[in-house]
């Protein structure tokens, strides 16, 4: 097992395994309960964790956050009831210690089985780095053990920054409880942080009483920056402007939440480029809340570095454990949630979540657009080391500023998240005039009137993990399911819609009307059957349904909508209009609404 490349990539990010004898002794003591271990308070739990960390003697195991100790003491000894604390220390902590004792064998079993899941496709736990399309399958018990390790702050952290990995140990989660308490001395106290921890603690209570079964998969999705055979690459602007794909149906929900949809849709995580955002710090908006109520999502933060502009992350199978009320500072844990969603043929809960990070601090930049896309074909401009290496990020950012392509970048980001390469109808490329390139030949599909690029089958394989398996020959077995055939990404019989909302429109400052349309055209171009849009009741989208139905009634294509967005964005950026996109597009509708509003407000 030591010779495995996937394991080697993780060695500097995992605890010292197998456990040293002193660690085993400490965990065995902890597993026997508070009468034997004397761990019956937050103070004693911190001391036990510190003793285990000292026994690891790991040079890269940096000290825990300075105020984490105070947070543990405050939470377990002050903020929860004595009955809850007694259950935690009497039942949960011993069970977690036993789970940690099993971690080495769980990892060994994981790697032994990883090569048997799919023929020729890597699924083992590994550092799934930038531009590396791939998938990791983790058993839920292994996920639970890894999260327990994070609770005990046993993961090395010194190399995580250089690999652009997010925080994974839980010390900062508790540290912010202390900060919240100290702030109470000066202003009103926000209980969001202690309620975030209550959700996490509830997860641990649940898995200790009944360990969930099945798997969670974590996929890095990449739109290759180079033109590759059998794969949809990172689009140019004329990909959008000349698309003849019809816009898909659009369903507006003014109430409700994305996570409560029951249509089996792919649910959008309004992500930070670092997966999970501030979930393990003080953040408490859409992404953080989702990670807290579905804690198995947090496992991806261990091995998935931050997303580049042509990347997204899709996670399938993460179960929901908690209910909640409120948002941000008003967030509150409101009890147990029993996830009743079905499982797929690979024993993954049919919760499909895609993380896409929006433009940060959008401002007027979000209206910039141009067709001068000098950077897209990196291979024609710079050496390949710039296109895919460490320097690529700087190069990309420079050209984004020069070429003013923000709406274009946002559409490609959403498209990357929404596209399922393996089910993309033999990788149709919806251009009206794509031209031929290399050994490709271009023809028009008689049924769909879109341009299809055919590729010779002896050309180089795609970097996409879905396409690494020949289409039509998907892997026909997985542990206990050898009689079923399906794609590992999505069940073939399913038609998966997109469930989304106001992506990048909160702290990131995005224009809700613009972002709504961008997501719609991206979902349509990706071949999704429909969009379920949750407005969260914001005023600027109160006419969204009317606008969408007008557009659909006129049978607009993706290209039609894109070209209108480009024209509007140009006028908005050049201060030729200060109207929102909807009012600019349909002035008569909004003039009528304004007149009706004025009549209503008459004295």
PyMOL commands that set and color helices and strands:
alter all, ss='L'
color gray80, all
select helices_A, chain A and resi 5-13+21-31+34-37+42-56+68-79+82-114+140-151+171-183+192-209+237-241+258-260+286-293+295-302+328-330+363-367+378-381+384-388+392-403+406-418+421-423+465-468+512-525+539-541+544-553+558-573+581-585+587-600
alter helices_A, ss='H'
color red, helices_A
select strands_A, chain A and resi 134-139+215-222+249-253+266-271+311-316+322-325+332-336+352-357+441-444+451-454+498-500+530-534
alter strands_A, ss='S'
color yellow, strands_A
deselect
rebuild
show_as cartoon
